[in-house]
Amino acid sequence: MKTAQRSTMLAVSALLLVACGGGSRQVNQDPGATSVAPERPAPAPVPPVCCESYGFGAGMVECCFVFEWTKPKDCKVPPGYVGGGKRIVSNNRCPART
């Protein structure tokens, strides 16, 4: 390749790089300025729910109920659990919160 053609190709490549935003840029900042990342707001607290735990008695009838306040994500049984379950129920079924 001839030197003139190579110089032209390099110049065109440099122009394209700058035009497409790939060139380096220098930002003039106040030397006394500090860069602070914006703070994210804290996530809103999840209100507790009334969770009913139950077992199965004779004839697979639900029995042995226990009602407690818990986080919604904690009101479930682990995968593969047998012999009962958990479910979110009306808040008036749980004892008064203190």
C-alpha positions as CSV (number, residue, x, y, z in Angstrom):
1,M,0.0,0.0,0.0
2,K,1.3,3.4,-0.8
3,T,2.1,5.8,2.0
4,A,-0.4,8.5,0.7
5,Q,-3.2,5.9,0.7
6,R,-2.3,4.7,4.1
7,S,-2.2,8.2,5.5
8,T,-5.6,8.9,4.0
9,M,-7.1,5.7,5.5
10,L,-5.7,6.5,8.9
11,A,-7.1,10.0,8.8
12,V,-10.5,8.7,7.8
13,S,-10.4,6.1,10.5
14,A,-9.6,8.8,13.1
15,L,-12.4,11.0,11.9
16,L,-14.9,8.1,12.1
17,L,-13.7,7.2,15.6
18,V,-14.2,10.8,16.8
19,A,-17.5,11.2,15.0
20,C,-18.9,8.1,16.6
21,G,-17.9,9.1,20.1
22,G,-15.0,6.8,20.4
23,G,-12.3,9.4,20.8
24,S,-11.0,10.4,24.2
25,R,-12.5,13.5,25.7
26,Q,-11.1,15.7,28.4
27,V,-13.5,17.1,30.9
28,N,-12.6,20.3,32.6
29,Q,-13.7,20.2,36.3
30,D,-13.3,22.5,39.1
31,P,-10.3,21.2,41.1
32,G,-12.1,21.7,44.3
33,A,-15.2,19.8,43.2
34,T,-15.9,16.3,44.5
35,S,-17.7,13.6,42.6
36,V,-20.5,12.0,44.7
37,A,-22.6,9.1,43.4
38,P,-26.3,9.7,43.8
39,E,-27.8,7.8,46.7
40,R,-30.6,5.4,46.1
41,P,-33.5,5.6,48.5
42,A,-33.8,2.8,51.0
43,P,-36.3,0.2,50.0
44,A,-39.7,0.5,51.7
45,P,-40.2,-1.9,54.5
46,V,-42.4,-4.8,53.7
47,P,-45.3,-4.9,56.2
48,P,-45.8,-8.2,58.1
49,V,-48.6,-10.5,57.2
50,C,-50.6,-13.0,59.2
51,C,-49.3,-16.5,58.3
52,E,-51.3,-19.6,59.1
53,S,-49.4,-22.9,59.6
54,Y,-51.4,-26.1,59.5
55,G,-51.0,-29.9,59.6
56,F,-53.2,-32.7,58.5
57,G,-55.2,-34.9,60.8
58,A,-57.3,-38.0,60.2
59,G,-58.7,-38.1,56.7
60,M,-56.3,-35.4,55.6
61,V,-58.4,-32.8,57.4
62,E,-56.5,-29.6,58.2
63,C,-55.7,-29.2,61.9
64,C,-53.3,-27.9,64.4
65,F,-53.5,-24.3,63.3
66,V,-50.9,-21.7,64.3
67,F,-51.2,-18.0,63.4
68,E,-48.2,-15.7,63.5
69,W,-46.9,-12.4,62.0
70,T,-44.2,-12.9,59.5
71,K,-42.7,-11.5,56.3
72,P,-44.7,-12.6,53.2
73,K,-41.6,-14.4,51.7
74,D,-41.4,-16.5,54.9
75,C,-44.9,-17.7,54.8
76,K,-44.2,-20.8,52.7
77,V,-43.0,-24.4,53.3
78,P,-39.7,-25.6,51.8
79,P,-39.9,-27.5,48.5
80,G,-40.7,-31.2,49.1
81,Y,-42.3,-30.6,52.5
82,V,-45.2,-32.9,53.3
83,G,-47.6,-33.0,56.2
84,G,-49.0,-29.5,56.2
85,G,-48.6,-26.1,54.8
86,K,-48.6,-22.3,55.3
87,R,-50.7,-19.6,53.8
88,I,-51.3,-15.9,54.2
89,V,-54.7,-15.2,55.8
90,S,-56.7,-12.2,57.0
91,N,-54.8,-10.1,59.6
92,N,-57.7,-10.4,62.1
93,R,-56.8,-14.1,62.6
94,C,-53.4,-13.3,64.1
95,P,-52.9,-12.1,67.7
96,A,-52.7,-8.4,68.3
97,R,-49.2,-7.0,67.5
98,T,-47.4,-5.4,70.4
